């Protein structure tokens, strides 16, 4: 049974998300927040301004009918119009001005929230069951994971006082050889009608699947190391040679690669090549969702599937085309599950992540499948 959010629960979730964002950047100074590390990722200052500007657009301007604080500033924070490789050159807010903007937007957001009906009977779909607020909370939590992608690239220790990488790695899963057999049948795919979900997760629909087998746990560093030794394949992103073994250099800290942890930072192309070498294949996203209740090691890394990012039958863009619709097609591949960097509030079985097949900076790994014997 889905419980509708209240204004108080929304305010609490907004506060918790912001506290996590601030904690994430607390070890960094303004110089690191403004630095461009990769054309694949925005400078952290852009992400912070985008989080606040997106909140202002939807929760202050759209819901509250109020004018923006900085005129047409929002055009510099439009993720579609401004490619990541160009965002560091934009006249965005920085340093104290940026922090003041984030605080001012949040103050106005909470003021607007006081007079909003987020009940289940509100005829406005944007407000019904607090949809737009849930969307903005999820948006900030997802940007935290994107920011963590950039933090991997730091050349100084992220938290020198702690210097403990355990919090920034997937949990060990061991060598999981056991397969899960999923019988042929009709399976319900997608998010239910109640509760928050993105438009690409709906509508929930039935799909027929042939019997298949899928690994109970994801591919480990040990298994991937054996593959590299046998084929000469490139190591995952952030791996470097350490004598006869491998080390991982990320967030300014170098640690030995733990053979029992899921392999992370591999592209779809690399995942597909590994699957072929192993005599297996990547699961479809529908197989992954059907098998999800019986899988182990979920949450260590996003898992590439063989599926293109396509609309479900009866798809309806809501509340705007640019979240999903503009990405549908055969260019992007779907990832399922969650990573160690994903907040539990946005991790759900129906969630569909997507990215280009050559991308490696995301926290992506591999799980193998095959036709059932």
N, C-alpha and C positions, 0 to 999 in steps of 0.2 A: 504494500500500500504506500503510495506516494503522499508525503506530507507537504502541503503548500508552505512556502516560506512566509515569514512575517517581516514587517519593517525592522523589527529588532534583530531578527536572525540575519537579515540582509546586511544591516549595519555592522554586525559582529563579523560576518564573513569578509566584508570590505576592509575592515580594520585588520583582520588577521592576514589577508593577502598583502596589504600595504606593509605591515610589520615584517613579513617575510622578504618583500622586495628591499626594504631598507637594510635588513640584516645581511642580505646578499651583497650589497655594495659597501657596507660599513667598513670592511678592511681596506678599501680603495680610496685614493685621493682623487682630486679632480683631474689630474693629468692622465691617470689611467682610465677614467670614465670617458674622456674625450678622445683617447687614442684609437686610431683605426688599425686593427690587427689583420683583417682579411676582407677582401671584397665580397665574401660570402656572408659576412655578418656586419651588422650595424655597430657603430660605436655605442657603448652603454648609455651615454648621455642621450642619444637619439631614442633608444628603447624607453628610457624613463619618461622623456617628453611625450612620446607616442602613447604610452600607457595613460598618462594624464590627459592628453588631448582627446583620445578615444573616449575616455570617461566623460570629458566635458561635452563632446559631441552628442553622446547618447543620453547621459543621465542629467545633464544640465540644459543643453540646448533643445534636444528632441523631447524629452519628458517634461522639463521645466519651462520650456519656451523662453529661456533667457539668452541674452547676447553673449558671445564669447569674450573672454578677458583680453585677448590679444588680437582682435580683428581676424585677419585671414591667415594667422599663424598655422592653422590646421593644414594648409596645403603642403607645408614642409614635412608633415607627419603622416601624409597619405602613403600607405605601404605599397599601393599599386602604382601610383604616379612617380614614386621616388625609389629607384632600384637601390639595393643595399650598397653597392659599390660607390654610390654618389652621396650617400647620406652624411658622411663626414664633412662634406664641403658645403652643406646647407647652412643658412643663417638661423640655426636652431637655438633654443634656450640652453644656457650652460651654467654650471656652478650655482651660486646663491640664487640667481634669477630662476633657474630651473627648479630648485628645491622650493622656492616660494610659490611658484606656479602650481606644483603638485599639491601643496598644502591648501592653496586657495581654491583649487578645483574641488578637492575633497570636502572642504567646508561648504561649498555651494551644493555639492551632491547630497550631502546629509540634510541640508536645509530643504531641498526639493523633496527628498524622500519622506519627510514628515507629512506631506499632504497627498501622498500617492496611495492608490488602492492596488495592492498586489494580490488580491484574493482570487480564488479559482473561478469566480463568476464574472470577472471584469470582461466586458465585450472587446476590449482592446487587447489583441493578441500580444502586443509588445509588453504590456503590464501584467497580463494574466499569469498567475502563479510566479510573478516576479521575473518573467523571462529575460527582460533586458538587463536586469541586475545580475542574474545568474550568468548571462553572457559576458558582462564586463568583469565579473569576478574570475571566470574561466580565462578570459583574455589576459588578465594580469598574471595569473598563475602560469599560463603557457609561455608568456614572455620571460618569466623567470627561468624557464628551461632553456630558452634561446640565449639568454644572458649567460647561463652556465656553459653553453657551447663556446662562447667567446672566452670565458674565464679559463677554459682549458689551455688557451693560447698564451697565458701570462708567462713572462720570462723571469718573474720574481715570485717567491712563495706567496700564495694567496693569503694564507693565515700563518705568518711566521711563528706566532706564539704557540700555535697548536701543532702545525706541521704533521698532521695526522690525515692521511689520504682515505682512511676507511669510510668517511662520510660521503666521499665523492666517487665511489665505485659500486658496481652491482655486487650483491651478495654472492658468495660461492654457491655453486649448484652441484659440483662433483661431476663425475663421468656418467651421465645418464644414458644408458644404452636401451632402456626399456621403451617400447613403443606403446602408444595408445591406439587401440582400434576403434574406429567410429563406423557403425554399421550404415548401410545404405538407407536412405529415408528422406522424409521431408522435414526441413528445419526452418524455424522462424529466425529471420535475420533482421537486425536493425533495432532501433530504440523503440520502446513502447510509446503509446500516445501521450501518457502523462509524464510529468517531470521534465527537467531540462535536457535537451540534446541539440546538437547542431543540425541544420537542415539536411546535410548529406547523410545523416544517420537514419533518415526517415524517407518514406513510410516503412514501417515494419512489414515484411512480406515473407512469403514461404518460398523456399528454394529446394529443389531436389538434388541430393548429393549421392554419388556412388560411394561404396564402402572405401575407406582409406585408412592408412596408418600415419600417425604423426608422433614425433619424439616427445616424450614427457618433459624433457628439459632442453634448453637451448644449447647450441654448439659452444663448447668451452674454448678457452685460450689454448689448452693443451691440444685439443683436436685440431684447432686452426694452425698451431705451430707445426704439427705433423704434416698437415697439408702443404704448408710453405716449404718444409724440408723436402717433400716429395716432388714438388712442382716448380719451385723457385718463384712462387707468387710473392707479390709485394706484401709487406707487413701492414697491419691496420694503422690508421693514423695515430701518431704519438708514440709508436713503438720504435725503439732503437736497439742496436746490438749491445749486449752486455756479456762479454766473454763468449761462452758457447750458448748462452741463452738470450733472453730478451728483457728489456726494461721499458717502463712506460714513463715518459716525460710529459707532464701536464701540470698546469697550475703552478709552475715554477718548482715542482718537486719531482724527483726521479725515484721510482720504486721498482723492484722486480715485478715482472708480469706474473700474476698468480695463476697457475694452470687450472685451478678449479673454478674460476669466475667465467661468466659468459663473455665471449668475444664482443667487443664494442668498437664502433667507428669503422665499420666496413660498408662499402657501397652496395647497392642492389646488384651491380655488375659483378662485384666480388662474391657476393652471397650466391648468386646464380652459378658462378664458376665453381665455387666450393661444392654446391649441391650436385653438379654434374660429376665432379671428381669422386664424390662419395657414392655415386650411383643412385642418388635420390633426386628430389626436386623441392622447390619451395611450395608451401601450401597456398591455396587460393585464400583470399580473405574470408570467404564463406566457410571453408573448411576450418580455418582458424577459429572463427566465432562459434561454430558448432562444437568444436573440441574444447573450447576455453574452460568449461567447468572442471575438466579432468587434467589440465596441464599444470606442470610445476615450473618454478623458475620464472614466472611471469612478473615483470616489473624490474628486471635487471636491465633490459635493453628493449627498445622497440624492435619488432621483428618484421623483416621484409616479407612480403607475400608476392606471389606471381601476378597479382591482379592490377590492372590499370585502374586509375581513379575515375570511375564513371558514376553517373547518377543512378539511383535506384528507380525502379518503375514507379511512376506517379510523383516523382520528385517535384518539390515546390521551393524555390528560393525564398528564404526568410531569415532575417529581416532585410538582407541586402544581397545582391548578386555576387559581390566581390569576395564573399567568404568562401564559397565553394564553386559556384557555377562557372566562373572564368577559368578554373583549373581543370575541369572535366575534360577527358580525352585520353589519348594513348601516350601522352608525354610523361605523366607522373605515375609512380608506382605507390601502392598502398602499403603502409606499415600498420601493424596491429599491436595491442598490448600497452606497454608503458615502459619507461626507463627508471633508473634510480633517481633521476632528476625530475620526474613527473610528480606533481602533487596528487595525492589520492583523490582530491575533490574532482579532478577532471579525468581520472582513469576509470573507464567503464568498458565492458565487453564490446559495446557497439561503436566505440570511438574509432574514427578513421583518420589516421595521420597520413600525410603524403609528401613525397619529395621526388626530385629528379634522380634517376637511377645511378648517376655518377657521384652523387653527394656522399661525403664521408664524415662531415663535421657533426652530424646528428648522432645521437646515442643509439645507434642501430646495430642489431646483431642478426642471428640466423637461427631458425628452427627448421628441421627437415621433415618432409612427408614423402609418402609413396602410395601407390595403389595397393589396396589390401590383397593379400594372397588368397 
